[in-house]
Amino acid sequence: MSQQYGPPPNSAPGGWGRGPGQPQRQSSGSMRSRWIIMGGTIVAVALVAVGVVVLVTGGDKEQPVAEQTPDPTGTLYTPPTPSPTKAAVTKGRYDTGVEVGGGLWFTPVKGWLPDWDKSKGGTNYILQQPGARGRIDGYYWVRQTTQYDAKGFAEHLVDVESDGFKDVRIGKTVACKTTNPAIKACYAVTFNALVPAAAGKFLPFRGFVTAYADQSGKITATDAALELSVYKRRVRELVYMNNTLMKSF
């Protein structure tokens, strides 16, 4: 008995299984799976939306978005602080001769020379004694400070300069008048003393200290003296140098 090949019983013509015109019935289990998948998708979308809101608001319901401090963008740049520049010293019509500091000048009289002792502060000019090397007939010394007022600096210099002298006699400190409006105060004090000379001798000197205050509060003082034997003859030279300094303010 031979075995026959062909479509199984009850099959539609043209192939295996049910024909296309016959609707297939789905089981209840497959429908349930679809609803579960759809529901999960909706929940996932909702969670994503909630996550976006949380990221935007920071999770704080009481703090609105507008009050959030944004992260700084770019590089924070602090410009460098410029270093202070030194004021330029101007030279006016009366600024001639020797600058003593702060734009002030005086004109030395002919015959007055820079002091050979460079250890002294300020600017010091001397009048050499004729025929006597190393001996002087006078000095004109300019110094500046901001530690005293004009009256106090004049009196201080007289005390300091006369410390090594003998028979020191200091006059009364007086206010002096000037015609330069840039000078706010002026005080002068005179003195007489015996100044040490060569071979242990002392020579009589007469001099005066004058201190000037400018608008900035700086005090410029002149300490001038001459040997008594030439004082009357050459005191005008000290006055002249003082006048050139006062015009320079």
C-alpha positions as CSV (number, residue, x, y, z in Angstrom):
1,M,0.0,0.0,0.0
2,S,1.6,3.2,-1.1
3,Q,1.7,6.6,0.9
4,Q,-0.1,9.5,-0.7
5,Y,1.4,13.1,-0.6
6,G,-0.8,16.2,-0.7
7,P,-2.5,18.8,1.4
8,P,-4.0,17.8,4.6
9,P,-7.7,17.3,5.0
10,N,-10.0,20.3,5.3
11,S,-7.3,22.6,3.9
12,A,-8.1,25.5,1.5
13,P,-7.0,25.1,-2.1
14,G,-3.6,26.7,-3.0
15,G,-1.6,26.0,0.2
16,W,-1.3,25.0,3.8
17,G,-3.4,26.4,6.6
18,R,-6.5,28.5,6.5
19,G,-7.3,30.7,3.6
20,P,-6.9,34.5,3.7
21,G,-10.7,35.1,3.7
22,Q,-11.1,33.4,7.1
23,P,-10.5,35.8,10.1
24,Q,-8.1,34.5,12.7
25,R,-9.3,34.7,16.3
26,Q,-6.8,36.0,18.8
27,S,-6.5,34.6,22.2
28,S,-7.3,36.6,25.3
29,G,-3.7,36.3,26.5
30,S,-2.3,38.2,23.5
31,M,-4.8,41.0,24.0
32,R,-3.8,41.3,27.6
33,S,-0.2,41.7,26.6
34,R,-1.0,44.5,24.2
35,W,-2.8,46.5,26.9
36,I,0.1,46.0,29.3
37,I,2.6,47.3,26.6
38,M,0.4,50.3,25.8
39,G,-0.1,51.2,29.5
40,G,3.6,50.9,30.1
41,T,4.3,53.3,27.2
42,I,1.9,55.9,28.6
43,V,3.5,55.7,32.1
44,A,7.0,56.0,30.5
45,V,6.0,59.1,28.6
46,A,4.5,60.6,31.8
47,L,7.6,59.9,33.7
48,V,9.8,61.5,31.1
49,A,7.6,64.6,31.2
50,V,7.8,64.8,35.0
51,G,11.6,64.4,34.7
52,V,11.8,67.3,32.4
53,V,9.8,69.5,34.8
54,V,12.0,68.4,37.7
55,L,15.2,69.3,35.7
56,V,13.9,72.7,34.8
57,T,12.5,73.7,38.2
58,G,15.2,71.9,40.2
59,G,12.6,69.9,42.1
60,D,11.6,72.9,44.3
61,K,8.0,73.8,43.8
62,E,8.3,77.0,45.9
63,Q,11.2,78.5,43.9
64,P,10.2,79.8,40.4
65,V,12.5,79.3,37.5
66,A,13.2,83.0,37.2
67,E,14.9,83.0,40.6
68,Q,17.3,80.3,39.7
69,T,20.9,81.5,39.5
70,P,22.3,80.4,36.1
71,D,25.8,79.0,35.9
72,P,28.3,81.6,34.7
73,T,29.2,81.4,31.1
74,G,32.6,82.2,29.7
75,T,35.7,83.1,31.7
76,L,35.6,85.6,34.5
77,Y,38.1,88.3,33.7
78,T,39.4,90.9,36.2
79,P,41.4,93.7,34.5
80,P,44.7,94.4,36.1
81,T,45.0,97.4,38.4
82,P,47.3,100.0,36.8
83,S,50.4,100.8,38.8
84,P,50.5,104.4,40.1
85,T,52.5,106.7,37.9
86,K,55.0,109.3,39.2
87,A,53.9,112.8,38.7
88,A,55.9,114.5,36.0
89,V,58.2,117.3,37.3
90,T,57.5,120.4,35.3
91,K,60.0,123.2,34.8
92,G,58.7,126.7,34.9
93,R,60.3,130.1,34.1
94,Y,61.8,130.3,37.6
95,D,63.1,126.7,37.8
96,T,66.8,127.3,37.1
97,G,70.1,126.2,38.6
98,V,69.8,123.2,40.9
99,E,66.7,121.0,41.5
100,V,66.3,120.2,45.2
101,G,63.3,117.9,44.9
102,G,59.6,118.0,44.1
103,G,60.1,120.4,41.2
104,L,61.8,123.1,43.3
105,W,65.0,124.8,42.3
106,F,67.4,127.4,43.5
107,T,70.2,129.3,41.7
108,P,73.6,129.1,43.4
109,V,75.6,132.4,43.5
110,K,78.9,132.4,41.6
111,G,81.7,131.0,43.9
112,W,79.3,128.6,45.7
113,L,80.2,125.0,45.0
114,P,78.5,121.6,45.7
115,D,79.6,120.2,49.1
116,W,82.3,117.5,48.7
117,D,80.7,115.5,51.5
118,K,78.1,113.3,49.7
119,S,76.9,111.6,52.9
120,K,74.7,114.6,53.8
121,G,71.0,114.5,52.9
122,G,69.4,117.2,50.8
123,T,71.3,119.6,48.7
124,N,74.3,121.4,50.2
125,Y,76.4,124.2,48.7
126,I,79.5,125.7,50.3
127,L,81.6,128.8,50.1
128,Q,85.3,127.9,50.4
129,Q,87.6,130.0,52.3
130,P,90.2,131.6,50.0
131,G,93.7,130.1,50.4
132,A,92.6,127.6,53.0
133,R,91.8,124.2,51.4
134,G,89.1,122.3,53.3
135,R,87.9,125.3,55.2
136,I,84.6,127.1,54.4
137,D,83.3,130.6,54.9
138,G,79.6,129.5,54.6
139,Y,77.1,126.9,53.6
140,Y,73.6,126.9,52.1
141,W,71.7,123.6,52.8
142,V,68.2,122.7,51.4
143,R,66.2,119.8,52.9
144,Q,62.6,118.6,52.6
145,T,60.2,116.7,54.9
146,T,56.6,115.8,55.5
147,Q,57.1,114.9,59.2
148,Y,56.9,118.5,60.5
149,D,55.0,121.7,59.8
150,A,57.0,124.7,58.7
151,K,57.5,126.2,62.2
152,G,58.4,122.8,63.7
153,F,60.9,122.0,61.0
154,A,62.7,125.3,61.3
155,E,63.1,124.9,65.0
156,H,64.2,121.3,64.6
157,L,66.9,122.1,62.2
158,V,68.4,124.8,64.4
159,D,68.5,122.4,67.3
160,V,70.1,119.6,65.2
161,E,72.7,121.8,63.4
162,S,73.8,123.6,66.6
163,D,74.3,120.3,68.6
164,G,78.1,120.3,68.0
165,F,78.5,124.1,68.3
166,K,79.5,126.2,71.3
167,D,77.9,129.3,72.7
168,V,74.8,128.7,70.7
169,R,72.2,131.5,70.8
170,I,69.0,130.9,69.0
171,G,66.6,133.8,68.2
172,K,62.8,133.8,68.3
173,T,60.9,132.0,65.5
174,V,58.9,134.4,63.4
175,A,56.4,134.1,60.6
176,C,57.7,135.6,57.3
177,K,55.7,136.9,54.5
178,T,56.1,135.9,50.8
179,T,54.6,137.1,47.6
180,N,54.2,133.7,46.1
181,P,50.7,132.4,46.7
182,A,51.9,128.8,46.3
183,I,53.7,129.1,49.7
184,K,51.1,128.5,52.4
185,A,53.3,129.1,55.4
186,C,56.8,130.5,56.1
187,Y,58.8,130.6,59.3
188,A,62.4,131.8,60.0
189,V,64.7,131.6,63.0
190,T,68.2,133.1,63.4
191,F,71.2,131.7,65.4
192,N,74.8,132.6,66.4
193,A,77.3,130.0,67.4
194,L,81.0,129.0,67.5
195,V,81.6,126.4,64.8
196,P,84.5,123.9,65.1
197,A,87.4,124.7,62.7
198,A,90.9,123.2,62.1
199,A,93.3,122.5,64.8
200,G,90.7,122.5,67.5
201,K,89.7,126.2,67.0
202,F,86.2,127.6,66.8
203,L,85.0,130.3,64.4
204,P,82.0,132.5,65.0
205,F,79.2,131.9,62.5
206,R,75.8,133.6,62.0
207,G,73.0,132.1,60.1
208,F,69.2,131.5,59.8
209,V,66.8,128.7,58.9
210,T,63.8,129.3,56.8
211,A,61.0,126.8,56.2
212,Y,58.3,126.9,53.6
213,A,55.0,124.9,53.4
214,D,53.4,124.3,49.9
215,Q,49.9,123.2,49.0
216,S,50.7,119.5,49.3
217,G,52.0,119.7,52.8
218,K,55.6,119.2,52.0
219,I,58.1,121.4,53.9
220,T,61.2,122.8,52.2
221,A,63.8,124.4,54.5
222,T,67.0,126.3,53.9
223,D,69.8,126.2,56.5
224,A,72.3,129.0,55.7
225,A,75.2,130.5,57.6
226,L,78.4,132.5,57.1
227,E,81.5,133.1,59.1
228,L,81.0,136.3,61.0
229,S,83.9,138.2,59.4
230,V,82.2,137.9,55.9
231,Y,78.6,137.9,57.0
232,K,77.7,141.5,56.3
233,R,79.5,141.4,53.0
234,R,78.0,138.2,51.7
235,V,74.6,137.8,53.4
236,R,72.9,139.1,50.3
237,E,74.0,136.0,48.5
238,L,72.1,133.8,51.0
239,V,69.0,136.0,50.6
240,Y,69.3,135.8,46.8
241,M,69.4,132.0,46.8
242,N,66.4,132.0,49.1
243,N,64.5,134.2,46.8
244,T,65.2,132.0,43.8
245,L,63.9,129.1,45.7
246,M,60.7,130.9,46.7
247,K,59.9,131.8,43.1
248,S,60.2,128.2,42.2
249,F,57.2,127.1,44.2
